[in-house]
């Protein structure tokens, strides 16, 4: 077992093909081998906390107890509603993509309209007792009814034996999450409505917004990171989550609250100070979790263990690795910090160097008629980056639902090859901004 990467390599086996090189003659994926098996991310438990130095255990035990207490309170709330209304099975709410059902790009005046107030009321109705929101909800259809679940059916469409994304006991799944832009999107929307509406109209929305911030404060780990789901759900959901920009979305919101910018000027001073402190702890976590290989900083994984900060897996096909897309937005966030100190500068420089090294030119990931999506020769095109790179070799790797890890994209199942973003162009944005950032630092 490689402790740094978290997946098992087959011993005594030579990989076929060539060593991958990152250059214009890049010929990735010509080797063909199952190079490992993905292993599950550990949950945050009392047993794991007990392995920490004695001085660190108390704050983590307190955090875990707070999570367990809030989870029970959330479940008790729903059970009481069901009993009071004679409901035996909770109603499953209408599914949708929350970030698309809540408009964030309307003119400022629109957020004071009757329609905006109507949607805001429905948003508030789905806020969990803890103060967050689930994902994949249609929040513009109808308000939550008594006895209705706070979350839609978020179960995996491809459940397998010992699946990392198996439905938890009691089907209490993603009830309060930062995944898929959840919670942060709702708070941005409420802030816009509060800023545009009259005092009497927005009073309940103001209370909901502040409860949402309290949810964010409560969910933050002692080391500054955030889990994907809170109260904790277990498994990879307990990991510090950069995936889909969950943590960066939180930090950008906290920055607006702390500075009173955009629609957040109404936030009380005490809450703004709490947001500023939370923001700094989150920033420290980013710097502490940057992957270091052979003494050099590189980039980040999609998720890092809550206690050790080591890269860990998520779903079966998402393995511990250096990731390009999320690392792009982490780097952009770091470059947006005013008056960056030496640690931030070192971190950004290292990430930029890694992106330069890992770029792939003269290739494109595209649909081949009759064959699905493939990485094909495309002279003059690029650069692009693989989504995942093996820690230590910086070569692209690909996972499948059976937990196998491959160095050849064509070896994984058609369903995963065609249903996942294995390559992207996002780092170009960070590298372009980096050139301006370096120039500004030298002024």
C-alpha positions in Angstrom: 0.0 0.0 0.0 1.3 3.4 -0.9 0.3 5.6 2.1 0.8 8.8 0.2 -1.6 8.0 -2.5 -4.0 5.6 -0.8 -4.4 2.9 -3.5 -2.7 -0.5 -3.9 -0.3 -1.3 -6.7 0.3 -4.8 -8.0 3.8 -5.9 -7.1 6.2 -7.7 -9.4 4.6 -6.5 -12.5 6.1 -4.3 -15.2 3.9 -1.8 -17.0 3.6 -2.3 -20.7 4.3 0.4 -23.2 6.2 3.6 -22.9 6.8 6.0 -20.1 4.5 9.0 -20.5 6.2 12.3 -21.4 4.6 15.7 -21.3 5.7 17.3 -24.6 4.4 18.0 -28.1 5.2 14.4 -28.9 3.1 13.3 -25.9 1.8 9.8 -26.6 -0.4 9.1 -23.5 -2.2 5.9 -22.8 -0.2 3.7 -25.1 0.7 1.6 -22.1 -2.0 -0.7 -21.0 -2.3 -2.0 -17.5 -4.4 -2.0 -14.4 -2.0 -0.2 -12.1 -4.0 -0.3 -8.9 -7.2 -0.7 -7.0 -9.0 2.2 -5.4 -9.6 2.0 -1.7 -12.3 3.7 0.3 -11.8 6.9 2.2 -12.0 6.5 6.0 -14.8 8.2 8.0 -14.2 10.5 10.9 -14.6 8.3 14.0 -13.8 8.4 17.7 -11.3 5.6 17.1 -9.4 7.6 14.6 -9.5 10.7 16.8 -8.0 8.6 19.6 -4.8 8.2 17.5 -4.2 11.9 17.5 -1.8 13.6 19.9 -3.6 14.0 23.3 -3.6 17.8 23.0 -5.6 17.7 19.7 -8.2 15.2 20.6 -10.6 17.3 22.6 -11.5 19.7 19.8 -12.1 16.9 17.4 -14.3 14.9 19.9 -16.3 18.1 20.4 -16.8 18.5 16.7 -17.9 14.9 16.2 -20.3 15.1 19.1 -21.8 18.3 17.6 -22.3 16.6 14.3 -24.0 13.6 15.9 -26.2 15.7 18.0 -27.3 17.9 15.0 -27.9 14.8 12.8 -30.2 13.4 15.5 -32.0 16.7 15.9 -32.6 16.9 12.1 -34.0 13.4 12.0 -36.2 14.0 15.1 -37.6 17.1 13.4 -38.8 15.1 10.4 -40.1 12.3 12.5 -42.1 14.7 14.6 -43.6 16.3 11.5 -44.6 13.0 10.1 -46.2 11.9 13.3 -48.1 15.2 13.7 -49.5 14.9 10.2 -50.1 11.2 10.2 -47.5 10.4 7.6 -45.8 7.1 7.6 -43.3 7.5 4.8 -41.7 10.8 4.0 -42.6 12.4 0.6 -39.6 12.6 -1.8 -39.3 16.1 -3.1 -39.0 16.9 -6.8 -35.5 16.6 -8.1 -33.7 19.2 -10.1 -30.4 21.0 -10.2 -30.6 23.6 -7.4 -28.1 26.0 -8.9 -30.2 26.1 -12.1 -33.6 26.4 -10.4 -32.4 29.5 -8.4 -31.5 32.4 -10.7 -28.3 34.3 -9.7 -27.8 36.3 -12.8 -30.9 38.5 -12.9 -30.8 42.4 -12.7 -30.5 43.6 -9.1 -34.0 45.0 -9.2 -35.6 41.7 -10.1 -34.6 40.3 -6.7 -37.2 42.6 -5.1 -40.0 41.2 -7.4 -42.9 39.0 -6.4 -41.4 36.1 -8.3 -38.0 36.4 -6.4 -39.9 36.6 -3.1 -41.9 33.5 -4.1 -38.8 31.5 -4.9 -37.0 32.7 -1.7 -39.9 31.4 0.3 -39.5 28.0 -1.3 -35.8 28.1 -0.7 -36.3 28.8 3.0 -38.8 26.0 3.3 -36.2 23.4 2.3 -33.5 24.7 4.7 -32.7 21.8 7.1 -32.9 22.3 10.9 -29.1 22.4 10.9 -29.2 25.4 8.5 -28.0 23.9 5.2 -29.6 22.5 2.0 -29.5 19.3 0.1 -28.4 19.0 -3.5 -30.4 18.2 -6.7 -33.6 19.9 -5.6 -36.0 21.9 -7.7 -36.3 24.9 -5.4 -38.5 26.9 -7.8 -41.4 24.4 -8.1 -43.2 24.4 -4.8 -42.5 24.8 -1.1 -41.6 21.9 1.1 -44.7 20.3 2.7 -44.8 18.9 6.3 -43.4 15.4 6.4 -41.5 15.9 3.1 -37.9 14.9 3.0 -35.3 17.6 2.9 -33.4 15.7 0.1 -34.5 14.1 -3.1 -33.3 10.6 -4.1 -29.6 11.1 -4.3 -28.8 7.4 -4.6 -26.2 6.2 -7.1 -27.7 5.0 -10.4 -25.0 2.3 -10.6 -24.8 0.7 -7.1 -22.3 -2.1 -6.8 -21.1 -4.4 -4.1 -19.3 -2.4 -1.4 -19.8 0.7 -3.5 -18.1 3.8 -2.0 -21.3 5.7 -2.7 -23.7 3.2 -1.1 -26.8 4.6 0.5 -26.4 5.1 4.2 -28.5 3.4 6.8 -31.9 5.0 7.0 -31.5 6.6 3.6 -30.4 9.8 5.2 -28.4 11.0 2.2 -26.9 14.4 1.5 -29.2 16.1 4.0 -27.2 19.3 4.2 -24.3 19.5 1.8 -21.9 21.7 -0.2 -21.9 19.3 -3.1 -23.1 20.5 -6.5 -23.1 24.1 -5.3 -25.7 23.4 -2.6 -26.1 25.7 0.4 -23.8 28.3 -1.0 -26.1 28.9 -4.0 -29.1 29.3 -1.7 -27.2 31.8 0.5 -26.1 33.9 -2.5 -29.7 34.0 -3.7 -31.1 35.0 -0.3 -28.5 37.7 0.0 -29.6 39.2 -3.3 -33.3 39.1 -2.3 -32.5 40.7 1.1 -30.5 43.5 -0.6 -33.3 44.3 -3.0 -36.4 43.9 -0.8 -38.0 46.0 1.9 -37.2 45.4 5.6 -40.5 43.8 6.5 -40.6 41.6 3.4 -37.1 40.1 3.9 -37.0 39.5 7.6 -37.5 35.7 7.4 -35.0 35.6 4.6 -32.5 37.4 6.7 -32.9 34.9 9.5 -32.5 32.0 7.1 -29.3 33.6 5.7 -27.7 34.0 9.1 -28.7 30.4 10.0 -27.0 29.3 6.8 -23.8 31.0 7.9 -24.0 29.4 11.3 -24.3 26.1 9.4 -21.1 26.9 7.6 -19.3 27.8 10.9 -20.5 24.6 12.6 -19.5 22.4 9.7 -15.9 23.7 9.5 -13.3 21.3 10.8 -10.8 22.3 13.5 -8.1 22.4 10.9 -10.1 24.8 8.7 -11.5 22.4 6.0 -15.1 21.5 5.3 -16.6 18.1 4.7 -18.9 17.4 1.7 -21.9 16.7 3.9 -22.8 18.0 7.4 -23.9 16.7 9.8 -21.3 14.0 8.8 -22.5 11.1 6.7 -19.4 8.9 6.8 -17.1 7.6 4.1 -15.6 10.0 1.6 -18.3 12.6 2.5 -16.3 13.3 5.6 -13.2 14.2 3.6 -12.2 17.8 3.2 -13.8 18.5 -0.2 -12.3 20.6 -3.0 -14.3 18.5 -5.5 -16.7 20.6 -7.7 -15.2 23.6 -5.9 -17.2 23.0 -2.7 -14.7 24.5 -0.3 -13.7 27.3 -2.7 -17.4 28.3 -3.1 -17.7 28.5 0.7 -14.5 30.6 1.0 -15.6 33.0 -1.7 -18.9 33.6 0.1 -17.2 34.1 3.4 -14.9 36.7 1.8 -18.0 38.6 0.6 -19.6 38.4 4.0 -16.4 39.4 5.8 -15.8 42.5 3.7 -19.5 43.4 3.3 -19.2 43.4 -0.4 -21.8 42.8 -3.1 -25.2 42.0 -1.4 -23.7 41.2 2.0 -23.6 44.7 3.5 -26.6 43.8 5.8 -24.7 41.1 7.7 -24.0 42.2 11.4 -20.5 43.0 12.4 -20.1 40.0 14.7 -21.0 37.6 11.9 -18.7 39.4 9.6 -15.8 38.9 12.0 -16.7 35.2 12.4 -16.6 34.9 8.6 -13.2 36.6 8.4 -11.8 34.2 11.0 -13.3 31.2 9.3 -11.9 32.4 6.0 -8.4 32.6 7.4 -8.6 29.0 8.8 -9.8 27.8 5.5 -6.9 29.5 3.7 -4.5 27.9 6.1 -6.0 24.4 5.4 -5.5 25.0 1.6 -1.8 25.7 2.2 -1.4 22.8 4.6 -3.1 20.2 2.2 -1.1 21.0 -0.9 0.4 17.8 -2.1 4.2 17.6 -1.5 6.1 15.0 -3.5 9.9 14.6 -3.1 10.0 17.8 -1.1 8.3 19.9 -3.8 4.7 21.3 -3.7 2.5 20.3 -6.6 -1.3 20.8 -6.6 -4.3 19.3 -4.7 -6.5 16.2 -4.7 -10.3 16.4 -5.0 -10.6 15.5 -1.3 -8.2 15.2 1.6 -8.5 13.2 4.8 -10.0 15.3 7.5 -7.3 14.3 10.1 -4.2 13.6 8.1 -4.8 15.9 5.1 -3.6 13.1 2.8 -5.3 12.6 -0.6 -8.1 10.1 -0.4 -10.7 8.6 -2.8 -14.3 9.6 -3.4 -16.5 7.5 -5.7 -15.2 4.2 -7.0 -13.6 5.8 -10.0 -12.2 8.9 -8.2 -8.9 7.9 -6.8 -6.3 9.8 -4.7 -4.4 11.9 -7.2 -3.3 15.3 -8.3 -6.3 16.9 -10.0 -6.2 19.7 -12.6 -9.7 21.3 -12.5 -10.2 21.9 -8.8 -6.5 22.8 -8.4 -7.1 25.5 -11.0 -9.8 27.2 -8.9 -7.7 26.8 -5.7 -4.8 28.5 -7.4 -7.2 31.3 -8.7 -8.5 31.8 -5.2 -5.0 32.1 -3.8 -4.0 34.7 -6.4 -7.1 36.7 -5.4 -5.9 37.2 -1.9 -4.8 40.7 -1.1 -1.2 41.2 0.0 -0.2 37.5 -0.3 2.6 36.4 2.1 5.5 34.1 1.3 3.5 30.9 1.9 0.8 31.9 -0.7 3.4 33.0 -3.2 5.3 29.7 -2.8 2.1 27.7 -3.2 1.0 29.5 -6.3 4.4 29.3 -7.9 4.5 25.6 -7.3 1.1 25.0 -8.7 1.9 27.0 -11.8 5.1 25.0 -12.4 3.1 21.8 -12.0 0.5 22.9 -14.5 3.2 23.8 -17.0 4.8 20.4 -16.6 1.6 18.4 -16.8 0.1 20.0 -19.9 -0.7 17.9 -23.0 -0.4 19.4 -26.4 -1.3 18.2 -29.9 -4.1 16.0 -28.5 -7.9 16.4 -28.1 -10.5 14.5 -26.1 -13.4 14.2 -28.5 -16.3 12.1 -29.8 -15.3 9.7 -32.4 -18.3 8.6 -34.5 -19.3 5.1 -33.6 -16.7 4.7 -31.0 -17.5 7.2 -28.2 -15.0 9.7 -26.7 -11.3 9.2 -27.2 -8.1 11.1 -26.8 -6.9 11.6 -30.4 -4.1 13.2 -32.2 -4.8 16.9 -32.9 -1.6 18.7 -34.1 -1.6 22.3 -33.0 -4.3 22.0 -30.4 -4.1 22.3 -26.7 -2.9 22.5 -24.1 -5.3 20.2 -22.2 -4.9 18.5 -18.9 -6.0 15.1 -17.6 -8.4 15.3 -14.7 -6.3 12.9 -12.6 -2.5 12.4 -12.4 -0.7 9.7 -10.4 1.1 11.2 -7.5 4.8 10.6 -7.9 4.8 10.1 -11.7 2.6 12.9 -12.8 1.1 10.6 -15.5 -2.7 10.6 -16.3 -4.7 7.9 -14.7 -8.3 6.8 -15.0 -10.7 5.0 -12.7 -13.7 2.7 -13.3 -16.8 1.7 -11.3 -15.2 -1.6 -10.4 -12.5 0.4 -8.5 -9.7 -0.5 -11.0 -7.2 2.2 -11.8 -5.8 2.3 -15.3 -3.1 4.2 -17.3 -5.1 3.7 -20.5 -8.4 5.5 -21.1 -9.5 2.9 -23.6 -9.4 0.2 -21.0 -12.2 1.6 -18.8 -15.9 0.9 -19.4 -17.7 2.7 -22.1 -20.1 4.1 -19.5 -17.3 5.8 -17.6 -15.2 6.8 -20.6 -18.2 8.6 -22.2 -19.8 9.8 -19.0 -17.0 11.7 -17.2 -14.8 14.7 -17.9 -11.4 13.0 -18.1 -9.7 16.0 -19.7 -10.2 19.8 -19.4 -8.7 23.2 -20.4 -9.3 24.9 -17.1 -5.6 25.4 -16.1 -5.1 27.8 -19.1 -7.2 30.3 -17.2 -5.0 30.0 -14.1 -1.8 30.2 -16.1 -3.0 33.4 -17.9 -3.9 35.0 -14.6 -0.6 33.8 -13.1 1.4 35.9 -15.6 -0.5 39.0 -14.6 -0.2 38.1 -10.9 3.6 37.7 -11.1 4.0 41.0 -12.9 1.9 42.7 -10.3 3.9 41.2 -7.4 7.1 42.6 -9.0 5.8 46.2 -9.1 
